[in-house]
Each structure stands twice: as C-alpha cells, then as structure tokens.
Amino acid sequence: MSGREIINEISRDDLVRKVVGSMHIAQAESKYNLDDLCQDIWLSLMSKPEEVLCRLWERGEFEYYIMRMAANNICSGTSPYYQIYKKALPSGRDLDKEELEEWQRKG
C-alpha cells in the first residue's frame, strides 16, 4: 500500500479523531483545541516520508503513533500545538461568545 493509500484509508476511518477523542488526556482539552490538534496531526502525517507511513501501517502501529503525537503535543510546552493554540487559552477552557469575538478581533 502506498503512502497516499494509507492516508486515504485512515481518513475514511476518521482514525485521527477517533484515537485523539478516546484519549483521557485529550478530554480535558478545549473542543476547539482538539479540532486544531487533529488538523496538526494530519499535517504532520502527510509530511512524513512514504517509508515511515508504510512501516507504521505494516506493523499495525498507526494508532499508537497518533496517540504519541497527540500526547506529546498536549503535554509539551514547546510543541507547536501548545505555542499556537493552548498558550492562547491557558485555562484550557472554551471561550464564551463575547470572549471568542474579542479574541478573534485581536487575532
């Protein structure tokens, strides 16, 4: 199976969202941040060399790999996810409507 076919397969199965959504550590995150986290994981997966994708697929390690990517992004203060999304909402809570509008005006 090629890298493109693997990406298509895990996309059809919505594997990234399922794995991230099932993680206890991720359930404490803002629902908006989780959408962004899943997108960041997709971008990272799509930039991996085909050999890496094929090796993960052949070994049945894709779910574990996605889980590690999510955990590393959530827990690391130096991860791009933390720097871009989580740092903007230090409490990790969802913004109410007024806060969201104000945050969008500033952004």
Phi, psi and omega in degrees: 000136180279166177302318179296318179295323178295313178301317178298318181296311181289335175291314179300322181278355183053040188298319182299310181296320179296314182293311181297318180295335181274350184280128179302317181298328182282337183292341178277350181280156173300141180297329178290320178295324180296322175300316179294321178299315179298319178296319178297321178295318177301314180300317179296315179298319183289343179265357179286146175298150182303324181299320180295312180301315181296318181295316178298318181294312182296326181273355181069032186254011185297314181298316178299317181298316178296318179299316179294319178299315181296312181298316179299318180292321181290319188271339185269125177288351179254001181289151177302321178301313179298312184296324185272317189251307188290323181296329179292333178235078187303331181283345182074007182269164176283144176283146171280176188302314181295318179297319179297315179297318179295316179298320179292323177296321181289326187291000000 
